[in-house]
């Protein structure tokens, strides 16, 4: 396989100029994909009014994105390994530009949902390609950890920026700009990438495991559909994924070598990442509920208040490489989750008056810091010890973990929140459950993840 940049000797302290250029491009792509994930959240009611979505149909705007984003991620990561990561990144960016244009110009619910499906598929194609290009551009060690730290910081900042930007564009211009803003950025990435990033692909004539691809993609689609819309589909997803495992055991060229899944760093690293993403994204949902329905904040004010969380996550991403160097991947992942759990538990002190706002700002910032330390440690751990030929698979698994965690976390916390007699009581109940799950995840990681 052709490496993008010659790996620097271990004594090298910094990145080369070419590595910095490549890193800037890949981080820009990931930042835009993160913004795209959250930019419509605060605009959903306005979109529904503008195009005639019923209240019960609004969930399809999110579901139309989540289904392909999760269902095709693992397959896309492996295809990138076999047939070219740059090619997949370019395909994802082109599809994102087209889908954003379709969504921004939509005149009916069906057309808008088509654009959202295209955006979700573009995310599934481009995200693992960009991450695997990043991991293969930097040798495992301090430089890769630093690159992953910057990646995690910008991706998490992108989720927050997306919420704020969505509110600003919706209030000042139109919800359509939440789609259209992607188009010029995607076109710029399409123009620059071939000049900066070299292609990489497996040697020889790679073969795609078609039965494995069909069963794993169908299984993941059914699983996410069951989580978000129809619970009966969960059983179908489980059956297809079981068939996928049987196929992989007998395949001469498996889509996902099972030995990769059996690695403790991959298995338990992804578990830690699942907990980190599921709990923090659902906590943002709970705090949005609190700010808007308890304190009466507008969508724009809510986005700005949660911007403090974004600052905390950005700081956590920058600090994570030093924390990992000091305590290792297991220590950084477990300690990040513990800090996140403690900060989440502090939010049980929120009340019905605006006097609780300082507590929310401080606790979410501290929790965001811990969350990003955990996420960077998860990415470093889940992709460590694997050859370049399997980095697309590893980053595809990590991206899949992220997508399924986000898809599952919010409905679960929403269901718990509805058990309270009031909105505030429901938020408190769900926040307590969130902190307990995070702490349990930290304990599992500390016990089961290898020290090195």
N, C-alpha and C positions, 0 to 999 in steps of 0.2 A: 504494500500500500504506500502511496506517495504521501509523505507527511507535508503539512502545510509549511511549517517552519522547522528548520533544523533545531533539535532539542539542545538547549545550552548546557554546557558542562555544569556539574553540580556546584562548582565554586562560584559560578556567576551569581551576582547579587540582584541584578535587575533585568528587565526585559529589553530586547533589542528594539530598534525603531520600527522594524517590520512587525514584530509581535504586538507592539502598542497600537499600530494601525489596524491590524486584524482584530485585536481585542475591542477597539472602539467601534468598529463596524458590527461585530457580533453582539456587543452590549446594546447598541442602538436598535438592532432587530428585536432582541429580547425585551427591551424596554417598551417598544411599540406593541408587541404582542401582549405584554402585561397590561398596558393601558387599555387595549382593545377588550380585554376580558371584563373590566369593571366600568368602562365609560358609560354604558347604558343603564347601570343599576338605578341611579337617581332619576333617570329620564323615563323610566318605564310607564308611569301613569300618563305623562304627556304624550308619549308615543301611542299609547292605547287610545287616548282621546283623538289624536290626529288621524289615525287610520281605522278607527272603529273596532278595536279589540274590546271584547267583553272582559269584565273583571276576571272571570274564570279562565280566560284565554291568555292573559298576560304572561303566565308561566312559560308558555311556548316560546316566547322570545328568548328566554334563558335556556330552555330545554333544547331548542333547535341548534344552539351553539354547543351545549354540553355533550349531546349524543355523539356527533362526529369527532369532537375534540378528544373525548376519552376513548371512543371505539376504535379509532384508526391510529392512535399514537404508537402503540407497540409495533404494529406492522410497519409504520412509516420509519421508525427508528432502525429497524432491521433492514428495510429496503435501502436506507441511506448507507448502511455499512456495506451492502453488497453492490450497489449500483452508482454510488456517488453522493457524498454529503452536500457538496456545493450545488449539484443539480437539484436535490430535494429542497434546499433552502430557497433557491430561485423559484422553483415551482410553487412553494408555499407563499412566497411574497407576491407572485403574480396572481395567485388565486385570492389572496387577501385584498389586493387592490381591486380586483373585479367584484368580489363579494361586497366590499365596502361601497363601491359605486352603485351596485344593484340596491343595497339597503338604503343608501342615502337618497336615491331617486324613486323609492317605492311609492306606489299610489294605492296599494291594497295590502292587507295582511299576508296574503300568499306570497307576494313578491318580497316583502320584507323578511319573511321567514326563510325564503330561498337564499337571500343574502346572508342571513345568520348561519345557515347550514354551510355555506361556502366559507364564511369566516372561521367556523369551528373546524372544518376540514383543513383549512390553511394553517391553523394553529397546530393541529396534529402533525402536519407535514413539516412545518418550519421549526418548531420548538426543539425536538430532539436532534434535528440536523444542526441547528446553531449550537446547541450544547455539546454535541459530540465533536464539532469542529473546534470548539474551545478546549475541550479536554485533550484532544489529540495535538493541539498546537503547543501545549505546555507539558513538559515532563512531570510525572507525578512527584509532588514535593511542594516546596514553598511557593514556587511560581504558579503552579496550578491552583493551589489553595488560595493564593491572592486573587487570581482571575475569577475563581468561583465565588469568592467573597464579594468582589465588585459586581458579579452577575447577580448574586442573591440580593444585594443591596438595591440595585437598580430595578430588578423585577418586582420586589416588594414595594419599592417607592412607586413603581409604575401602577400597581393596584390602587394606591392612594391617590396618585396624580390623576388616574382615570376617573375616580369618583368626583374629585374636585373639578376637573376639566369638563366632565359631563354636565355638572351643575352650571358651570359658567357658560358653556356653549348653549345649553338649553334655555337659560334665563336671558342671555344677551342676543343670541342669534336664532337658532332652531335646533331641535333634536337631530335633524338631518346631518348637522355638522359633526355629531358624534360618530357618524359613519365616514363622512367625506374627508375628515382630517387625516385618515389613514392613507388616502390615495397618493398624495405627493411624497410622503415618507417612504412608502413601499416602492414607488417608482425610483426614488433616489438610491435605495438599497439595491434594487435590480441593476441600476447602472454602474454602481461602484463595485459590487461583489466580484464580478469576473476580473476586474483589474487588480484585486487585492488577494483574493482567496484562491488557492490552487485546488484542483479537483482531487478526490481520493476515492478509491474503490478497491474491492477485494481482487486479489490476483486470480488469473485463470478465467474460467467461464462460470461465474456464480449461478446457482440454481435457487429459485424461490420455492419454498415448501408451500404449495398451493392449498392442500387440505388443512395444514396448520394455520395458514393465513385466514382461510374462510371460517374455521371454528373459533379461533381466538377473537377475530373481529366481530363475528356474530355474537359470541358470548359476552363480550364487553358491551356491545350495543344493547343487548337484552338486559344486562345487569344495570346499566345506567338508566335505561327506560323504566325498568322495574322500580328503581330507587326514586325516580322523579315523577313517574306518571302511574304506572300499573304494577302493583306489587307482584302479581302472578308471573310477570316476566322474569323475576329474579330466579325462579326455579328453572326456566328455560336457559337463562344465562349460565347457571351453575352446571347444567347438563352439557352444554356446549363446551364450557371450559374443561370439564372432566374429559370429554372426548378429545379435546386439544392435547391434554397431557398424555393420553394413550397414543395419539398419533405421533407426538414428539419422541416418545420412547422407542418407536419403531422406525422413525425416519432416518434415512442415511444422511440427509442434509437438513436437520431440523431448523425451523424458523427461530426457535428459542432453545438453545442447548440447556437441558435441565440442570447440568452441572453448574451453570451460572446462577440459577435460582437457588441451588442448594448451598451456595456460599453464605456463610453467616454474615459477612459484611453487607452483602446484597440484601438478604432476607430481613435482617434486623435493622439495618440502616434504613431500608424503605419503610419499615414499621414506624421507626422514629419520625421519618419525614411525613408519613400519613397522619400521625398524631399532631405534628406541628401545624400542618396545613389545615386539617379538619377543625381543630380547636380555634386557631387564630382567625380564620375567615368567618367562622360562625360567630365568634365573639364580636367581630366588626358588625355583623348583622344585628346582634343583640344590642350593641351600643347605638346603632342607627335607630332601632326600635325605641330605645330609651330616650334619645335626644329628640326624636320627632313626636312620639306619642305621649311621652311623660312630660318633657320640658317644652314641647311645642316649637322646636327649631324648624326652619325651612330646610329643603334639600341642600341648598348651597351652603348655609351655615353649618349643617351637619358635616358636609364634606370638608369644610375648613377646620372644624373641631377635630375631626379624625386625621387631619394633616399632621398633628403632633405625633400620632402613632407612626405615620410615614417617616418622620424625622428619626424616631427611635429605631425603626427597622433599618434605615440607611446607616445609622451609626453602628448597629449590630453587625451589618454586613462588612463594614470596614474593620471592625475590631475582631471579627471571627478568625481570620488567619493567625493573628497573634495568640488568640486563646487556644486554637487548635495546636499551634506549635508548642504551647506550654503544657496542655493537658491531654493532647491526642484527640482523635475523632470521637471515641466513646465518651471521654470526659466532657468535651465541648457539647456534644449532643445532649447528654444527660443534664448537665448544669444549665444549658440554655432552656430546656423544658422545665426544670425546677424554678428558675427565675420567672418564666412565663406563668407558671402555675401560681406562684406567690403573688404576682402582680394582678392576676385575674381574681384571686380570692379577695384582694383588697377592694375590688369593685363591688363587693357585697355591702360596702358602706354607702353606696349611692342612695340618695333619697329623692323626694318629689320636688325639691326646690333647686334653684340655680346655684345655691351655695355648694353643691356637690361637684360642680364642674371642674374645679382645680384637681380634685381627687381623680376624676376621670382622665384628665389630660396627663397627669403624672403617671398613673397606673398603666394607661395604654402605651405611653412612650417606653416605660421600663419593660413592660411585657413584650412590646414589639422588638426591643433590643434583644431580649432572650430568645424570642422566636426566630430572629434572623441568624443568631449564633447557631441555633439548632438546625436551621435549614441548610446553612453552608456546610455544617458538619455532616449532615445527612447526604448532601450531594457529593462531598469529598469521600465519604465512607462507601457509599453505594456504587461509586465508579472506580474505587481503588483496587489495585491488584489485578486488573483485567487488561488484556492486550488491546492495542488500538483497533484491531479488527472487530472487537465486541463493544466498543464504546458507544456506537449508535444504539445497540440493544440496551446497554446499561442506562444511557440517558433517556431512552424511550420508556424503560421501566420507571425511572424516576419521574418523568413527566406524567406517565399514567397514574402513578401514586398521587401526584399533585392534583390531577383532574378529578379522580374518583373521590379523593378526600374533600375537595371543595364541594363536589356534587352531593356527597353524603352528609357533610357536617352541618350545612345550613338547615336542611329539612329536619334532621334529628333535633337540633337545638330549638328550632321553631316549634316542633311538637312538644318538647319539654316546657317551653315558655307558655304554651296555651293551657298548661295544667294549673297555673296560678289564678287566683280569684280576680286579680287586677293585672294590668300590664306590668307595673313595677314588681309585683310579687312573682309574676312569671319570669321576668328578666333575672330576678335574684335566684330563682330555682335553677334556671338554665345556666347561669354564671357559675353556681356552685358545682353543678355537674361538669361543666367545662373544665374548671380547675382540677377536679378529681380525676378526670380522664387524662389530663396533661401530666399530673403527678404520677399516675399509674404507668403512663408511657415512659416517663423518665426512669422509673424503677426497672421496668422490663429491659430497657436499653442498657442500664448500668450492669444488670446481671447477665444478659445474654449476648451482648455485643463483644467481640474479641477486643482485648486491650490494644492490639496493634492491627 
